[in-house]
Amino acid sequence: MRTSSVSSTLDIQSSLQVINARLKAAHLGVRLQLRGNSLSLVATLPPRPNSTQTKRHQQRIPLKLLASPQGLKQAEAEAKLLGARLAAREFDWSFYLEEKEEASSGITCQDWIDRFRTHIIAINFADETPETADLLWRRRFYNLGLSRLNPTSELTADAILAAVQKSKPNTRSRQLHSQNLLRLAEFAGLKVNLEAYKGKYSSNKATPREIPNDAAIESNIAKLKSSAWQWVYAMMATYGIRDHEAFFCNVEWREEPGKAPVLIAKVLEGKTGSREVSPLHPEWVDLWHLWDKKLPNVKARIHEEYGERVSRTFKRAKIDFGPYDLRHAYAIRASVEYGLPLAVAAGLCGHSPNVHLSKYNRWINQDQHNKAWTDAVQRHQARKS
């Protein structure tokens, strides 16, 4: 037991050194310190309230986090947040003193939103440019709930509740507003229960989709007059990639002895990171000359903006379905027509098997069910004969 304990301590010390090296390389001016079995932040900070000191000096902030892998992960996030606050000159001892009040103590909603913005950007968007980080903050947090607060009013539990109720009940919007407002309340030390206001929205009750068949997909591409936009459309149809992934995608011939070459799509960046995707149907590669990569001149800062541009282009061309219907068709094609195992089909699409079943294969129509059944019976009979 003692040997195991010593080994665990050495692992923590080693991990701590690696984290502090990362913090130093990022020039945050913050490091982690292990005292006993607890973690603390160490940085040059302004004097504490009621201190006799008058100048900034090195101080320690206990985190009440145990020296464990999870504790180290949380402590590193807190170190990055402290570094961001110091860099933005938004450090306030009220965030760290144990005697911090549970209410917002008269601080306005805008003050708390500004502080929360610094926190979110440090934790979620630290690797982005300032402009992109601000755009992501606004689209994913501020515009989804926080903008409903009166900026000059005090942040209170009642203010949070009032802001939640400004969104439509039982919608995805209400759900997102509730999540963001609750995170702000927790950040500010406010106790508020929003469970009764989140509603009964569920993605499983989405409007039914009419997934285009192969004939519709092949005919609609002609409505796009630009060859570059046709390439985007064809890539989404043939490889089931997301709308924004078409702009972060290369194609590469894959050759194996005794087999015909296959054009593989290599997604370099996207919602779920990089992956390689095989064509379904392979003949569409030749039909649309997909090895000849062409991209429209689209300038966007974040993935959502690429998606919005694709959607607008489809609408202007009067395509009979939305961009994501091409992805749904690919997912169903992989499972039904090609009979790929669930895990393989999901991997090609860049999501989990659960998502594949709940959000994509749920739109399999009766004809596809019948075909899958017929093919399965024929395979069974072939094995028996």
KOLZAGU-356488 format. One record per residue: residue number from 1; x, y, z of N, C-alpha, C in turn. Coordinates in pm, whole numbers, plus 50000, padded with zeros to 5 digits. Layout:
<nodes>
   num    n.px    n.py    n.pz   ca.px   ca.py   ca.pz    c.px    c.py    c.pz
   NUM       X       Y       Z       X       Y       Z       X       Y       Z
...
</nodes>
This chain:
<nodes>
   num    n.px    n.py    n.pz   ca.px   ca.py   ca.pz    c.px    c.py    c.pz
     1   50083   49880   50000   50000   50000   50000   50087   50125   50000
     2   50196   50124   50077   50281   50241   50087   50348   50268   49951
     3   50391   50162   49883   50453   50177   49752   50357   50241   49653
     4   50230   50197   49656   50128   50254   49567   50107   50401   49596
     5   50105   50439   49725   50085   50578   49764   50199   50666   49715
     6   50323   50615   49729   50440   50691   49683   50433   50711   49532
     7   50396   50604   49460   50385   50612   49314   50282   50714   49272
     8   50166   50717   49341   50059   50812   49310   50107   50955   49332
     9   50181   50976   49443   50232   51110   49472   50329   51156   49364
    10   50414   51065   49319   50509   51100   49214   50437   51135   49084
    11   50329   51062   49054   50250   51092   48934   50190   51231   48941
    12   50138   51268   49059   50079   51401   49076   50186   51508   49060
    13   50301   51487   49122   50411   51583   49110   50454   51600   48965
    14   50463   51489   48894   50502   51494   48754   50399   51569   48670
    15   50272   51540   48694   50164   51609   48621   50164   51758   48653
    16   50190   51792   48779   50194   51931   48820   50305   52006   48746
    17   50420   51942   48732   50531   52005   48660   50496   52029   48513
    18   50428   51934   48452   50389   51948   48312   50290   52063   48296
    19   50193   52072   48388   50094   52180   48381   50161   52315   48400
    20   50249   52326   48498   50317   52454   48522   50404   52494   48404
    21   50459   52394   48334   50538   52425   48214   50447   52483   48106
    22   50326   52428   48093   50231   52481   47994   50189   52623   48030
    23   50162   52647   48158   50122   52780   48203   50234   52882   48180
    24   50357   52839   48204   50471   52929   48183   50487   52961   48035
    25   50472   52859   47950   50485   52879   47805   50378   52973   47752
    26   50262   52973   47818   50152   53061   47776   50165   53202   47832
    27   50270   53226   47913   50296   53358   47972   50175   53412   48050
    28   50115   53326   48130   49996   53366   48206   50032   53432   48339
    29   50154   53409   48387   50192   53467   48516   50127   53398   48633
    30   50086   53275   48613   50018   53197   48718   50079   53057   48719
    31   50094   53000   48837   50137   52861   48849   50057   52792   48957
    32   50061   52660   48957   49993   52580   49059   50092   52538   49166
    33   50043   52527   49287   50127   52486   49399   50056   52377   49477
    34   50130   52277   49518   50075   52167   49598   50115   52187   49743
    35   50015   52198   49829   50037   52213   49973   49962   52101   50043
    36   50040   52004   50096   49975   51886   50153   49911   51808   50040
    37   49780   51793   50046   49708   51724   49939   49611   51817   49868
    38   49635   51950   49881   49547   52049   49820   49623   52136   49721
    39   49551   52190   49625   49609   52272   49520   49577   52418   49540
    40   49672   52503   49501   49654   52648   49513   49707   52715   49387
    41   49659   52838   49364   49712   52923   49259   49815   53017   49320
    42   49920   53047   49246   50021   53141   49291   50043   53242   49178
    43   50033   53372   49211   50051   53476   49110   50081   53608   49180
    44   50130   53704   49105   50149   53840   49157   50017   53913   49146
    45   49961   53950   49261   49824   54001   49267   49817   54133   49343
    46   49710   54209   49322   49690   54330   49402   49671   54294   49549
    47   49691   54389   49640   49671   54361   49782   49529   54314   49809
    48   49515   54226   49906   49381   54183   49945   49307   54299   50012
    49   49174   54295   50011   49098   54398   50082   49141   54405   50229
    50   49152   54527   50282   49191   54552   50421   49336   54516   50451
    51   49416   54488   50346   49557   54457   50367   49636   54586   50389
    52   49746   54574   50465   49833   54691   50486   49930   54709   50369
    53   49935   54610   50282   50020   54621   50164   49962   54724   50067
    54   50049   54788   49992   50003   54888   49895   50039   54853   49752
    55   50127   54755   49733   50171   54718   49599   50138   54572   49569
    56   50133   54543   49442   50111   54404   49398   50226   54317   49446
    57   50196   54196   49488   50300   54105   49532   50252   53961   49514
    58   50344   53868   49523   50309   53728   49500   50223   53675   49615
    59   50110   53614   49577   50017   53563   49678   49962   53428   49633
    60   49907   53359   49730   49853   53225   49705   49702   53227   49722
    61   49631   53156   49632   49486   53143   49640   49451   52996   49653
    62   49408   52950   49770   49368   52809   49785   49246   52778   49698
    63   49246   52662   49635   49138   52626   49544   49039   52526   49603
    64   49073   52468   49717   48989   52364   49776   48969   52247   49679
    65   49076   52218   49603   49076   52104   49511   49181   52004   49556
    66   49143   51877   49561   49237   51774   49600   49335   51745   49487
    67   49454   51701   49523   49558   51669   49424   49526   51534   49359
    68   49437   51535   49263   49398   51417   49188   49399   51455   49040
    69   49391   51359   48950   49387   51394   48806   49276   51492   48773
    70   49156   51469   48829   49046   51561   48803   49072   51697   48868
    71   49127   51694   48990   49158   51819   49058   49260   51901   48981
    72   49361   51834   48925   49462   51904   48845   49401   51965   48720
    73   49310   51893   48658   49244   51945   48538   49165   52072   48570
    74   49089   52068   48680   49011   52186   48719   49103   52300   48761
    75   49212   52266   48830   49304   52369   48876   49371   52439   48758
    76   49405   52365   48653   49465   52427   48535   49367   52523   48469
    77   49240   52484   48464   49138   52573   48408   49127   52701   48491
    78   49132   52687   48624   49125   52804   48711   49248   52893   48692
    79   49364   52832   48668   49486   52909   48645   49474   52990   48516
    80   49420   52930   48412   49400   53001   48285   49301   53116   48302
    81   49197   53091   48381   49097   53196   48406   49159   53312   48481
    82   49239   53282   48584   49305   53388   48660   49400   53466   48569
    83   49475   53396   48485   49564   53464   48392   49489   53556   48298
    84   49373   53510   48250   49292   53593   48160   49240   53717   48231
    85   49197   53699   48357   49148   53815   48433   49260   53917   48457
    86   49377   53868   48487   49490   53958   48510   49527   54032   48382
    87   49528   53960   48270   49563   54022   48142   49461   54127   48101
    88   49334   54101   48133   49228   54196   48098   49207   54303   48204
    89   49289   54297   48309   49279   54391   48422   49139   54387   48484
    90   49088   54265   48495   48955   54246   48553   48961   54161   48680
    91   49080   54152   48739   49092   54072   48861   49016   54139   48975
    92   48944   54058   49050   48868   54107   49165   48876   54002   49275
    93   48920   54045   49394   48934   53948   49504   48801   53885   49544
    94   48689   53949   49508   48559   53894   49548   48533   53758   49487
    95   48606   53726   49377   48588   53595   49315   48654   53484   49397
    96   48747   53521   49483   48831   53420   49547   48824   53418   49700
    97   48775   53526   49760   48769   53529   49906   48658   53439   49956
    98   48685   53368   50064   48586   53275   50118   48462   53346   50167
    99   48477   53473   50207   48362   53544   50260   48276   53603   50151
   100   48298   53560   50023   48218   53611   49914   48070   53587   49940
   101   47988   53688   49921   47846   53677   49948   47780   53589   49842
   102   47670   53527   49878   47599   53442   49785   47523   53522   49682
   103   47483   53643   49715   47413   53727   49619   47514   53814   49547
   104   47469   53885   49444   47561   53961   49362   47598   54096   49422
   105   47543   54131   49537   47582   54249   49614   47573   54378   49534
   106   47467   54391   49455   47445   54516   49384   47522   54531   49256
   107   47606   54435   49219   47679   54443   49093   47580   54424   48979
   108   47591   54505   48876   47493   54502   48768   47506   54376   48682
   109   47400   54350   48607   47402   54236   48515   47516   54249   48415
   110   47538   54370   48364   47643   54388   48265   47781   54360   48323
   111   47802   54401   48449   47929   54373   48515   47954   54222   48521
   112   47851   54148   48563   47867   54004   48574   47883   53939   48436
   113   47812   53991   48336   47825   53937   48200   47967   53957   48150
   114   48024   54075   48176   48161   54103   48132   48260   54007   48199
   115   48241   53983   48328   48330   53892   48400   48312   53748   48351
   116   48187   53713   48325   48157   53578   48275   48217   53559   48136
   117   48214   53663   48055   48273   53657   47921   48423   53624   47930
   118   48492   53692   48020   48635   53665   48038   48658   53519   48077
   119   48573   53469   48166   48582   53329   48211   48559   53232   48096
   120   48453   53253   48019   48418   53162   47910   48526   53160   47802
   121   48574   53277   47766   48676   53283   47661   48804   53214   47707
   122   48840   53231   47834   48961   53166   47887   48948   53015   47888
   123   48829   52965   47917   48808   52821   47929   48778   52756   47794
   124   48695   52821   47711   48645   52759   47589   48714   52802   47461
   125   48759   52927   47456   48806   52980   47328   48946   53040   47337
   126   49028   52987   47428   49160   53045   47451   49250   53035   47329
   127   49227   52936   47243   49313   52915   47127   49268   52995   47005
   128   49156   53066   47017   49105   53144   46903   49163   53285   46903
   129   49153   53352   46789   49191   53493   46785   49090   53573   46867
   130   49126   53692   46915   49031   53772   46993   48900   53797   46919
   131   48908   53822   46789   48786   53849   46712   48697   53726   46705
   132   48758   53609   46678   48679   53486   46669   48624   53447   46806
   133   48705   53463   46910   48658   53430   47046   48537   53515   47082
   134   48541   53644   47048   48429   53732   47079   48305   53691   47000
   135   48324   53654   46874   48211   53612   46792   48147   53485   46848
   136   48229   53387   46887   48177   53263   46945   48106   53289   47076
   137   48163   53376   47158   48100   53413   47284   47959   53470   47259
   138   47948   53559   47164   47819   53623   47138   47717   53524   47082
   139   47759   53442   46989   47664   53351   46924   47620   53238   47016
   140   47711   53188   47100   47681   53069   47179   47641   53098   47323
   141   47666   53220   47369   47633   53253   47508   47551   53380   47518
   142   47608   53492   47478   47540   53620   47500   47405   53626   47429
   143   47400   53589   47302   47275   53598   47227   47174   53493   47271
   144   47219   53390   47339   47130   53282   47383   47104   53293   47533
   145   47038   53399   47573   46995   53414   47712   47047   53536   47782
   146   47177   53561   47777   47235   53670   47856   47190   53807   47806
   147   47163   53818   47677   47119   53946   47622   46979   53983   47671
   148   46909   53887   47732   46773   53913   47782   46774   53985   47918
   149   46892   53995   47979   46903   54063   48108   46911   54214   48088
   150   46856   54289   48183   46869   54434   48181   47010   54470   48227
   151   47093   54525   48141   47234   54545   48176   47258   54637   48296
   152   47168   54730   48322   47190   54826   48432   47128   54782   48563
   153   47052   54671   48561   46989   54622   48683   47084   54532   48760
   154   47054   54515   48889   47133   54423   48971   47104   54280   48929
   155   47208   54197   48927   47189   54057   48894   47135   53984   49017
   156   47012   53938   49006   46946   53866   49115   46882   53740   49059
   157   46835   53655   49149   46765   53535   49106   46639   53570   49028
   158   46569   53674   49072   46448   53717   49001   46479   53766   48860
   159   46592   53834   48846   46632   53882   48713   46661   53765   48620
   160   46724   53661   48673   46752   53541   48594   46622   53474   48551
   161   46529   53460   48643   46400   53397   48612   46323   53476   48507
   162   46325   53607   48518   46254   53692   48422   46315   53678   48283
   163   46448   53669   48276   46515   53657   48147   46483   53524   48079
   164   46477   53417   48157   46445   53286   48101   46307   53287   48037
   165   46214   53351   48102   46075   53350   48055   46051   53437   47932
   166   46153   53508   47886   46138   53588   47765   46154   53503   47637
   167   46197   53378   47654   46206   53287   47540   46081   53201   47534
   168   46053   53146   47417   45931   53067   47398   45940   52934   47470
   169   45835   52898   47547   45838   52772   47624   45849   52650   47533
   170   45908   52543   47588   45916   52413   47522   45985   52420   47385
   171   46090   52500   47377   46167   52512   47253   46314   52490   47282
   172   46389   52466   47176   46534   52454   47189   46592   52586   47238
   173   46533   52697   47194   46579   52829   47239   46565   52842   47390
   174   46451   52803   47447   46430   52810   47592   46532   52722   47664
   175   46560   52606   47609   46656   52515   47671   46795   52577   47678
   176   46839   52636   47566   46972   52698   47561   46979   52822   47649
   177   46873   52902   47649   46870   53021   47735   46881   52981   47882
   178   46810   52875   47920   46814   52829   48058   46954   52784   48096
   179   47018   52709   48008   47153   52659   48037   47252   52774   48058
   180   47249   52872   47969   47345   52982   47978   47319   53073   48098
   181   47193   53100   48125   47159   53185   48240   47193   53115   48371
   182   47174   52983   48375   47209   52909   48495   47360   52911   48517
   183   47437   52899   48411   47583   52905   48424   47627   53042   48475
   184   47563   53147   48427   47596   53281   48475   47562   53294   48623
   185   47445   53243   48663   47404   53250   48803   47503   53177   48893
   186   47544   53058   48852   47641   52982   48931   47774   53054   48938
   187   47814   53117   48829   47939   53192   48826   47934   53309   48924
   188   47816   53372   48935   47800   53487   49023   47767   53448   49167
   189   47753   53319   49194   47722   53275   49329   47576   53288   49367
   190   47489   53294   49265   47345   53304   49290   47282   53165   49293
   191   47191   53145   49384   47117   53020   49390   46982   53040   49322
   192   46963   52970   49210   46837   52981   49136   46807   52847   49071
   193   46682   52807   49077   46639   52678   49021   46556   52705   48895
   194   46608   52659   48780   46540   52684   48653   46475   52559   48595
   195   46472   52451   48671   46419   52325   48619   46276   52340   48569
   196   46195   52416   48642   46054   52430   48605   46035   52512   48478
   197   46140   52582   48433   46126   52672   48319   46191   52618   48192
   198   46266   52508   48202   46334   52456   48083   46237   52401   47980
   199   46120   52353   48027   46020   52302   47935   46045   52156   47897
   200   45969   52109   47799   45972   51969   47760   46025   51949   47620
   201   46110   52040   47577   46166   52027   47442   46250   51900   47432
   202   46236   51832   47319   46320   51714   47292   46349   51710   47143
   203   46475   51685   47108   46513   51676   46967   46447   51557   46898
   204   46396   51463   46979   46330   51346   46921   46191   51380   46867
   205   46144   51503   46893   46013   51546   46845   46028   51645   46730
   206   46140   51637   46660   46166   51730   46551   46068   51708   46437
   207   46051   51812   46354   45963   51804   46238   46009   51691   46146
   208   45918   51605   46102   45957   51492   46017   46031   51539   45892
   209   46132   51464   45852   46211   51496   45733   46171   51406   45617
   210   46172   51464   45499   46158   51386   45378   46298   51375   45318
   211   46362   51263   45337   46499   51246   45292   46499   51222   45140
   212   46579   51298   45065   46579   51283   44919   46636   51148   44876
   213   46577   51090   44771   46633   50966   44717   46746   51000   44619
   214   46810   50897   44567   46926   50920   44481   46891   51000   44356
   215   46774   50972   44299   46734   51043   44177   46719   51192   44203
   216   46658   51225   44318   46640   51367   44351   46774   51435   44375
   217   46865   51364   44440   46998   51422   44466   47072   51447   44334
   218   47063   51353   44241   47133   51367   44114   47074   51478   44027
   219   46944   51500   44038   46881   51601   43952   46893   51742   44008
   220   46892   51756   44140   46891   51890   44200   47024   51963   44188
   221   47133   51891   44170   47263   51957   44164   47271   52054   44047
   222   47196   52028   43941   47198   52114   43823   47141   52253   43851
   223   47065   52268   43960   47009   52398   43996   47117   52496   44044
   224   47230   52442   44084   47343   52526   44124   47426   52556   44000
   225   47434   52682   43961   47501   52719   43837   47653   52726   43853
   226   47700   52745   43975   47844   52754   44001   47903   52614   44017
   227   48011   52586   43943   48077   52455   43955   48137   52437   44094
   228   48178   52548   44156   48234   52539   44292   48127   52498   44392
   229   48009   52557   44380   47900   52519   44470   47851   52377   44439
   230   47857   52337   44313   47822   52199   44279   47917   52102   44347
   231   48047   52139   44356   48144   52052   44423   48110   52037   44571
   232   48072   52147   44637   48033   52141   44778   47912   52050   44795
   233   47809   52070   44711   47689   51988   44714   47725   51840   44694
   234   47807   51812   44592   47841   51674   44560   47922   51607   44671
   235   48009   51683   44735   48087   51627   44847   47996   51591   44963
   236   47898   51679   44993   47805   51648   45102   47721   51527   45069
   237   47681   51513   44942   47599   51400   44902   47678   51269   44903
   238   47800   51273   44852   47878   51151   44833   47946   51103   44961
   239   47982   51199   45047   48058   51164   45168   47982   51194   45298
   240   47865   51254   45289   47786   51280   45409   47849   51378   45505
   241   47941   51462   45457   48008   51556   45546   47915   51672   45581
   242   47944   51738   45691   47866   51854   45734   47893   51971   45639
   243   47800   52067   45637   47812   52179   45543   47945   52252   45556
   244   47987   52283   45681   48112   52357   45698   48235   52270   45669
   245   48221   52138   45684   48335   52050   45663   48381   52048   45517
   246   48291   52082   45426   48329   52085   45285   48439   52188   45260
   247   48447   52289   45345   48547   52394   45328   48679   52360   45399
   248   48680   52250   45472   48800   52205   45543   48826   52058   45507
   249   48826   52031   45378   48829   51892   45333   48920   51879   45211
   250   49002   51776   45210   49082   51741   45092   49039   51604   45042
   251   49072   51574   44916   49042   51442   44860   49174   51377   44817
   252   49179   51245   44831   49303   51174   44806   49272   51033   44756
   253   49336   50993   44648   49316   50858   44596   49383   50755   44688
   254   49310   50651   44720   49362   50543   44802   49371   50417   44714
   255   49489   50364   44702   49509   50248   44616   49556   50127   44697
   256   49496   50011   44669   49536   49885   44730   49553   49781   44620
   257   49650   49693   44635   49676   49591   44531   49551   49509   44500
   258   49524   49497   44371   49411   49416   44327   49276   49482   44340
   259   49271   49609   44382   49144   49678   44401   49144   49808   44323
   260   49024   49854   44286   49012   49980   44214   49044   50096   44310
   261   49107   50202   44261   49136   50317   44347   49007   50378   44403
   262   49015   50428   44525   48900   50491   44591   48939   50633   44630
   263   48852   50729   44599   48878   50868   44638   48828   50889   44780
   264   48919   50911   44872   48887   50930   45013   48877   51078   45044
   265   48777   51117   45120   48766   51255   45168   48831   51264   45305
   266   48921   51358   45322   48991   51375   45448   48945   51507   45511
   267   48858   51496   45609   48810   51613   45682   48920   51658   45776
   268   48965   51781   45760   49077   51832   45839   49031   51905   45965
   269   48912   51960   45959   48861   52039   46072   48710   52037   46066
   270   48646   52036   46181   48501   52036   46183   48447   52021   46323
   271   48319   51998   46333   48251   51989   46461   48311   51881   46550
   272   48350   51767   46489   48403   51656   46568   48547   51622   46529
   273   48619   51722   46479   48760   51702   46449   48782   51638   46313
   274   48900   51579   46294   48938   51522   46165   48895   51377   46153
   275   48874   51332   46028   48842   51191   46002   48854   51167   45852
   276   48856   51040   45814   48854   51001   45674   48719   50940   45642
   277   48668   50971   45522   48534   50925   45483   48541   50860   45345
   278   48470   50748   45331   48463   50676   45204   48336   50715   45129
   279   48340   50710   44995   48224   50755   44916   48113   50651   44910
   280   47991   50699   44920   47870   50618   44903   47766   50707   44832
   281   47753   50689   44709   47792   50586   44616   47929   50619   44554
   282   48014   50517   44534   48143   50542   44471   48132   50598   44329
   283   48024   50559   44256   48009   50606   44118   47985   50757   44109
   284   47941   50818   44218   47921   50963   44216   48054   51038   44208
   285   48161   50975   44251   48294   51036   44238   48323   51065   44092
   286   48295   50967   44005   48318   50985   43861   48213   51075   43799
   287   48089   51061   43844   47980   51141   43787   48006   51290   43802
   288   48060   51328   43919   48079   51471   43948   48226   51514   43952
   289   48317   51425   43911   48461   51458   43905   48510   51518   44037
   290   48486   51446   44144   48514   51502   44276   48663   51516   44307
   291   48748   51454   44228   48892   51472   44248   48935   51614   44208
   292   48850   51683   44131   48880   51820   44088   48820   51916   44188
   293   48894   51942   44294   48843   52024   44405   48821   52169   44363
   294   48702   52217   44391   48667   52357   44365   48587   52409   44484
   295   48626   52524   44534   48554   52582   44647   48508   52723   44612
   296   48386   52758   44651   48341   52896   44630   48419   52992   44718
   297   48424   53117   44677   48498   53218   44752   48413   53265   44870
   298   48419   53191   44978   48341   53221   45098   48437   53259   45210
   299   48415   53374   45269   48495   53418   45382   48410   53412   45508
   300   48449   53329   45601   48375   53313   45727   48474   53298   45840
   301   48429   53331   45959   48517   53326   46075   48497   53201   46159
   302   48377   53148   46159   48347   53030   46240   48264   52932   46159
   303   48255   52809   46205   48185   52704   46133   48040   52741   46103
   304   47972   52802   46198   47832   52835   46179   47811   52926   46059
   305   47904   53017   46036   47889   53109   45924   47902   53037   45790
   306   47990   52937   45782   47997   52856   45661   47864   52786   45637
   307   47808   52728   45744   47680   52658   45731   47569   52750   45686
   308   47566   52871   45739   47463   52968   45700   47474   53004   45553
   309   47597   53017   45505   47618   53051   45364   47571   52937   45274
   310   47599   52814   45313   47553   52698   45236   47401   52695   45231
   311   47337   52717   45345   47190   52713   45350   47129   52821   45260
   312   47186   52942   45264   47133   53050   45180   47149   53016   45031
   313   47262   52955   44997   47286   52919   44856   47185   52815   44810
   314   47157   52715   44893   47058   52613   44859   46920   52676   44838
   315   46884   52769   44926   46752   52832   44915   46741   52916   44789
   316   46846   52994   44760   46843   53078   44640   46832   52994   44514
   317   46898   52877   44515   46893   52789   44398   46764   52706   44393
   318   46683   52717   44499   46557   52644   44509   46578   52492   44505
   319   46683   52449   44576   46703   52305   44595   46583   52250   44673
   320   46540   52132   44640   46417   52076   44698   46431   52032   44843
   321   46553   52041   44898   46575   51995   45036   46689   52076   45094
   322   46711   52060   45225   46816   52134   45291   46951   52065   45284
   323   47059   52138   45310   47193   52078   45304   47209   51954   45391
   324   47154   51959   45512   47174   51846   45604   47096   51723   45561
   325   46998   51740   45471   46928   51622   45421   47020   51533   45339
   326   47123   51594   45277   47223   51515   45204   47301   51427   45302
   327   47330   51482   45418   47402   51406   45521   47313   51294   45577
   328   47185   51324   45598   47093   51221   45644   47084   51108   45542
   329   47077   51145   45414   47067   51042   45309   47189   50952   45309
   330   47307   51010   45329   47430   50931   45335   47425   50835   45453
   331   47384   50884   45570   47381   50800   45690   47287   50681   45671
   332   47170   50706   45610   47075   50598   45586   47129   50503   45479
   333   47191   50558   45376   47249   50478   45268   47354   50382   45325
   334   47437   50434   45416   47543   50351   45475   47484   50233   45551
   335   47375   50257   45623   47316   50152   45706   47227   50056   45629
   336   47143   50113   45541   47042   50030   45474   47093   49970   45344
   337   47141   50054   45253   47180   50003   45121   47312   49926   45124
   338   47406   49974   45205   47537   49909   45209   47554   49818   45330
   339   47460   49825   45424   47463   49733   45538   47586   49743   45624
   340   47644   49863   45635   47762   49878   45718   47726   49862   45866
   341   47814   49803   45946   47788   49795   46091   47765   49935   46148
   342   47683   49943   46251   47646   50073   46308   47768   50156   46345
   343   47865   50094   46411   47982   50168   46456   48061   50225   46337
   344   48068   50148   46227   48140   50195   46109   48067   50310   46043
   345   47937   50296   46024   47857   50402   45961   47864   50531   46044
   346   47854   50517   46176   47862   50634   46263   47999   50699   46255
   347   48104   50617   46249   48239   50670   46241   48262   50749   46114
   348   48208   50701   46001   48221   50774   45875   48153   50910   45884
   349   48044   50916   45958   47970   51042   45971   48030   51134   46078
   350   48118   51079   46161   48180   51163   46263   48091   51189   46383
   351   48013   51087   46421   47933   51099   46543   47921   50962   46609
   352   47854   50956   46721   47844   50831   46796   47735   50741   46739
   353   47741   50610   46768   47634   50520   46724   47496   50564   46776
   354   47490   50617   46898   47361   50663   46952   47304   50775   46868
   355   47389   50871   46830   47344   50982   46745   47300   50929   46609
   356   47375   50834   46556   47342   50776   46426   47201   50716   46427
   357   47170   50648   46536   47038   50586   46546   46928   50688   46572
   358   46953   50779   46667   46845   50868   46713   46818   50985   46620
   359   46920   51033   46550   46901   51154   46469   46908   51131   46319
   360   46955   51017   46276   46970   50993   46133   46888   50873   46085
   361   46916   50756   46141   46844   50639   46095   46697   50640   46133
   362   46657   50733   46218   46515   50743   46254   46429   50782   46134
   363   46493   50839   46029   46417   50886   45912   46413   50782   45800
   364   46451   50660   45830   46440   50554   45729   46293   50536   45692
   365   46261   50540   45562   46120   50530   45522   46079   50384   45499
   366   45952   50366   45466   45899   50230   45456   45964   50153   45342
   367   45990   50219   45229   46054   50151   45116   46193   50100   45155
   368   46264   50182   45231   46398   50143   45274   46392   50028   45374
   369   46293   50032   45462   46273   49920   45555   46246   49791   45477
   370   46160   49801   45377   46125   49683   45297   46247   49629   45223
   371   46327   49718   45165   46446   49675   45092   46546   49607   45186
   372   46565   49667   45305   46658   49608   45401   46613   49468   45440
   373   46481   49452   45459   46427   49321   45496   46448   49221   45383
   374   46417   49263   45260   46432   49174   45145   46577   49131   45127
   375   46670   49225   45138   46813   49193   45123   46859   49097   45232
   376   46811   49117   45354   46850   49030   45464   46800   48887   45441
   377   46676   48873   45392   46620   48741   45364   46699   48673   45253
   378   46734   48749   45148   46810   48691   45037   46948   48644   45081
   379   47013   48721   45167   47143   48680   45218   47132   48552   45301
   380   47027   48546   45380   47005   48427   45464   46981   48303   45377
   381   46900   48321   45275   46871   48206   45187   46994   48163   45109
   382   47077   48261   45070   47200   48227   44997   47295   48147   45084
   383   47300   48178   45213   47387   48103   45303   47338   47960   45323
   384   47206   47939   45317   47149   47807   45339   47167   47716   45218
   385   47172   47778   45099   47178   47697   44976   47321   47651   44945
</nodes>
